[in-house]
Amino acid sequence: MNDEKFIAFLRGANQTFQGWDFSWITGTGRMSSELLSWSYGSMAIPLIQKSKALLDMGTGGGELLSKLRPFPRTVVATEGYSPNLPIARERLEPLGVKVVEVDNDECLPFLDAQFDLILNKHESFVPHEVRRIISDRGVFLTQQVGGLDCMQINEAFGVSLEQNAKEWNLEKTIQQLEGNRFQVVEAKEEFPVQRFYDVGAFAYYLRAIPWQVPGLNMEEQIEVFYRIHQMIETKGFFDCEQHRFVILAKA
C-alpha cells in the first residue's frame, strides 16, 4: 500500500486501549453513535439511591460505576477480563467498592439473596444465577448488546455470526428472565447507527472488541481495511447498525 493517508490512519490506530474507554476516537469525533431513547445511567441512579447492597456485573475499568455515586454501604463489582482488574480496583476501591474477578457466570461467588440491586451493562449473565443472588423484590437492570450488533462489519470481512449469537435479543432474554421468576417491568430494543469517519478509528474499535471478527489479522486482511478506507474517502463515513436492548426486572 502506497496510500500515505491510509497508512497514517492505521499507524495511529495502535493506541493502548484500557478498561472500556473509547474516548480516543469518540472524544475527537472520529466515531459517533445515534442516541438511544433511554439512558442506562439515568435509569440506574434512582435505583442505586434506594439500594442497600449493589452488585455491578462486568464493570470494565469501573468507568461508568464510578460516576453513579453516591453508593449504598455495600457495593461489589465483578470483572472477567484480567487486564481490566487493576484498572477497576485502582478506580473503585478508594470509593469503597470491592472488585471481584469472575470468570464463570454459572457460579458467582456470592451468597443467596445477597444483593437488592444488580446492574449489568453489556455483560453476559445466567438468569438462574442472577435470580439466586438477588433478594426477593430486588431489581435487575441490564443493557445488552444484541446478537445482530454491527453485522455490516462481519459482512465486510466475510465472517458470519453463529446462529445462537444472532438469536440473542430482547424477546429471548425476557423469556429467560420470566422463566426464572423475574417480572419484567420495562423493556426496549433499538438499532442505532454507529458511524466511523476514518479507517484508523475503525481499526482501533476492532482491536478493542476482537470478538466481533474472530481471528482478525490486520496485516492479512489489509485489503478489507483499504476498501473501507476508500468507501470513507468517497462517502465520508462507514456505517453499521448497533443492536441494543434494555430490561428492568423485579425478583
C-alpha positions as CSV (number, residue, x, y, z in Angstrom):
1,M,0.0,0.0,0.0
2,N,1.4,3.4,-1.1
3,D,-1.6,5.4,0.1
4,E,0.1,7.7,2.7
5,K,-3.2,8.8,4.3
6,F,-4.3,5.2,4.7
7,I,-1.0,4.2,6.3
8,A,-1.1,7.2,8.6
9,F,-4.6,6.3,9.9
10,L,-3.6,2.7,10.6
11,R,-0.4,3.7,12.3
12,G,-2.4,6.0,14.6
13,A,-4.8,3.1,15.5
14,N,-2.0,1.4,17.6
15,Q,-3.0,3.2,20.7
16,T,-3.4,1.4,24.1
17,F,-7.0,0.6,25.0
18,Q,-7.7,0.3,28.7
19,G,-10.8,-0.5,30.6
20,W,-13.8,0.3,28.5
21,D,-12.9,3.8,27.3
22,F,-13.4,4.7,23.7
23,S,-12.7,8.4,24.2
24,W,-9.6,8.2,21.9
25,I,-12.0,8.1,19.0
26,T,-15.3,9.4,20.4
27,G,-13.8,12.4,22.1
28,T,-12.3,13.5,18.8
29,G,-15.5,12.9,16.8
30,R,-13.9,10.1,14.8
31,M,-16.7,7.7,15.8
32,S,-20.2,8.5,16.8
33,S,-23.5,6.7,17.5
34,E,-27.1,7.6,17.3
35,L,-28.8,8.2,20.6
36,L,-31.0,5.6,22.3
37,S,-34.4,6.5,23.5
38,W,-33.3,5.6,27.1
39,S,-30.4,6.3,29.3
40,Y,-29.0,3.4,31.3
41,G,-27.3,5.8,33.7
42,S,-30.5,7.8,34.3
43,M,-32.3,4.5,35.0
44,A,-29.6,3.3,37.4
45,I,-29.1,6.3,39.6
46,P,-32.5,6.3,41.4
47,L,-32.3,2.6,41.9
48,I,-28.8,2.9,43.4
49,Q,-30.1,5.6,45.8
50,K,-32.8,3.2,47.1
51,S,-30.4,0.2,47.3
52,K,-28.7,-1.3,50.4
53,A,-26.5,-3.8,48.6
54,L,-25.4,-3.3,45.0
55,L,-23.7,-5.5,42.5
56,D,-22.3,-4.2,39.2
57,M,-21.6,-7.1,36.8
58,G,-18.8,-6.6,34.3
59,T,-17.6,-3.2,35.5
60,G,-14.8,-3.0,32.9
61,G,-12.4,-0.4,34.3
62,G,-15.1,1.0,36.6
63,E,-15.5,4.0,34.4
64,L,-19.3,4.1,34.5
65,L,-19.9,2.8,38.0
66,S,-17.6,5.4,39.5
67,K,-19.9,8.1,38.0
68,L,-23.1,6.7,39.6
69,R,-22.4,7.8,43.2
70,P,-23.5,8.2,45.9
71,F,-23.3,4.5,46.7
72,P,-25.1,2.3,49.3
73,R,-23.0,0.9,52.1
74,T,-22.3,-2.4,50.3
75,V,-21.1,-2.2,46.7
76,V,-19.4,-5.0,44.8
77,A,-18.2,-5.1,41.2
78,T,-17.2,-8.1,39.0
79,E,-14.9,-8.2,36.0
80,G,-13.9,-11.2,34.0
81,Y,-11.2,-9.6,31.7
82,S,-8.0,-9.7,33.7
83,P,-6.3,-6.6,32.2
84,N,-9.2,-4.6,33.5
85,L,-9.0,-5.7,37.1
86,P,-6.1,-3.5,38.3
87,I,-7.7,-0.5,36.5
88,A,-11.1,-1.2,38.1
89,R,-9.5,-1.7,41.6
90,E,-7.5,1.5,41.4
91,R,-10.5,3.5,40.4
92,L,-13.2,1.8,42.6
93,E,-11.6,0.6,45.8
94,P,-10.9,4.1,47.1
95,L,-14.7,4.6,46.7
96,G,-15.5,1.7,48.9
97,V,-16.2,-0.8,46.1
98,K,-15.0,-4.4,46.3
99,V,-13.8,-5.6,42.9
100,V,-14.1,-9.4,42.4
101,E,-12.7,-11.4,39.5
102,V,-15.4,-13.6,37.9
103,D,-14.8,-16.0,35.0
104,N,-17.8,-18.3,35.4
105,D,-21.3,-16.9,35.0
106,E,-22.8,-20.2,36.1
107,C,-21.3,-20.0,39.6
108,L,-20.9,-16.5,41.1
109,P,-19.0,-16.2,44.4
110,F,-21.9,-14.6,46.3
111,L,-24.5,-15.7,48.8
112,D,-28.1,-16.4,48.1
113,A,-30.2,-13.2,48.1
114,Q,-27.0,-11.1,48.8
115,F,-28.0,-8.0,46.7
116,D,-31.1,-6.0,46.3
117,L,-29.9,-4.3,43.1
118,I,-27.9,-5.9,40.3
119,L,-26.6,-3.7,37.4
120,N,-25.3,-5.2,34.2
121,K,-24.3,-3.2,31.2
122,H,-23.0,-5.2,28.2
123,E,-22.1,-8.2,30.3
124,S,-23.1,-11.8,29.9
125,F,-25.2,-13.4,32.6
126,V,-27.0,-16.6,33.5
127,P,-30.6,-15.8,34.6
128,H,-31.0,-18.5,37.2
129,E,-27.7,-17.5,38.9
130,V,-28.7,-13.8,38.9
131,R,-32.0,-14.9,40.5
132,R,-30.1,-16.9,43.2
133,I,-28.1,-13.9,44.4
134,I,-30.8,-11.3,44.2
135,S,-33.1,-10.7,47.1
136,D,-36.9,-11.1,46.9
137,R,-38.3,-7.8,45.4
138,G,-34.8,-7.0,44.3
139,V,-34.2,-5.2,41.0
140,F,-32.1,-6.3,38.0
141,L,-31.2,-3.7,35.4
142,T,-29.4,-4.8,32.2
143,Q,-28.5,-3.2,28.9
144,Q,-27.3,-5.8,26.4
145,V,-25.5,-5.8,23.1
146,G,-27.8,-7.9,20.8
147,G,-26.7,-10.6,18.5
148,L,-27.1,-8.6,15.4
149,D,-24.7,-5.9,16.5
150,C,-22.7,-4.3,13.7
151,M,-23.3,-7.1,11.3
152,Q,-22.1,-4.9,8.5
153,I,-18.6,-5.2,9.9
154,N,-18.9,-9.0,9.7
155,E,-20.2,-8.8,6.2
156,A,-17.3,-6.6,5.1
157,F,-14.8,-9.3,6.4
158,G,-16.9,-12.3,5.2
159,V,-17.3,-13.6,8.7
160,S,-20.8,-14.8,9.6
161,L,-22.1,-14.8,13.2
162,E,-23.0,-18.1,14.9
163,Q,-26.7,-18.8,14.9
164,N,-27.0,-18.8,18.7
165,A,-25.4,-15.3,18.8
166,K,-27.8,-14.0,16.3
167,E,-30.7,-15.1,18.5
168,W,-29.6,-13.1,21.5
169,N,-32.3,-10.4,21.5
170,L,-34.9,-8.8,23.7
171,E,-37.6,-11.4,23.2
172,K,-35.4,-14.3,24.1
173,T,-33.9,-12.6,27.2
174,I,-37.4,-11.7,28.5
175,Q,-38.4,-15.4,28.2
176,Q,-35.3,-16.5,30.1
177,L,-35.9,-14.0,32.9
178,E,-39.6,-14.7,33.2
179,G,-38.7,-18.4,33.3
180,N,-36.6,-17.7,36.4
181,R,-39.2,-15.9,38.4
182,F,-38.5,-12.3,37.3
183,Q,-41.2,-9.8,36.4
184,V,-40.2,-7.6,33.5
185,V,-41.2,-4.1,34.3
186,E,-39.7,-2.2,31.3
187,A,-38.1,-3.3,28.1
188,K,-36.9,-1.7,24.9
189,E,-34.9,-2.7,21.8
190,E,-33.3,-0.4,19.2
191,F,-30.8,-0.4,16.3
192,P,-28.9,2.9,16.4
193,V,-26.4,3.7,13.6
194,Q,-22.7,3.8,14.5
195,R,-20.6,5.8,12.2
196,F,-16.8,5.8,11.5
197,Y,-15.2,8.8,9.9
198,D,-11.8,7.3,9.2
199,V,-10.3,3.8,8.9
200,G,-8.0,4.4,11.8
201,A,-10.9,4.9,14.2
202,F,-12.5,1.7,12.6
203,A,-9.3,-0.3,13.2
204,Y,-8.9,1.0,16.8
205,Y,-12.5,-0.1,17.5
206,L,-12.0,-3.6,16.1
207,R,-8.8,-4.0,18.2
208,A,-10.8,-3.2,21.3
209,I,-13.6,-5.7,20.5
210,P,-11.8,-8.8,19.0
211,W,-14.8,-11.0,19.4
212,Q,-16.7,-9.0,16.6
213,V,-14.5,-10.6,13.9
214,P,-12.8,-13.7,15.4
215,G,-9.3,-14.3,14.2
216,L,-8.9,-10.9,12.7
217,N,-5.4,-10.2,11.4
218,M,-4.9,-6.6,10.2
219,E,-1.9,-7.5,8.0
220,E,-3.6,-10.5,6.4
221,Q,-6.8,-8.6,5.8
222,I,-5.3,-5.2,4.9
223,E,-7.3,-5.2,1.6
224,V,-10.6,-5.1,3.5
225,F,-9.4,-2.2,5.6
226,Y,-8.3,-0.4,2.4
227,R,-11.8,-1.0,0.8
228,I,-13.4,0.6,3.9
229,H,-10.9,3.5,3.7
230,Q,-11.8,4.1,0.1
231,M,-15.5,4.0,1.0
232,I,-15.0,6.6,3.7
233,E,-12.9,8.7,1.3
234,T,-15.9,8.6,-1.2
235,K,-18.9,8.8,1.2
236,G,-17.3,10.5,4.2
237,F,-18.1,7.6,6.6
238,F,-18.7,3.9,7.1
239,D,-21.9,3.0,8.9
240,C,-23.0,-0.1,10.8
241,E,-26.1,-0.8,12.9
242,Q,-25.7,-1.4,16.6
243,H,-28.1,-3.7,18.4
244,R,-29.1,-2.7,22.0
245,F,-31.8,-3.6,24.4
246,V,-32.6,-2.7,28.0
247,I,-34.6,-4.6,30.6
248,L,-35.7,-3.6,34.1
249,A,-37.0,-6.6,36.0
250,K,-38.0,-7.3,39.6
251,A,-37.5,-10.6,41.5
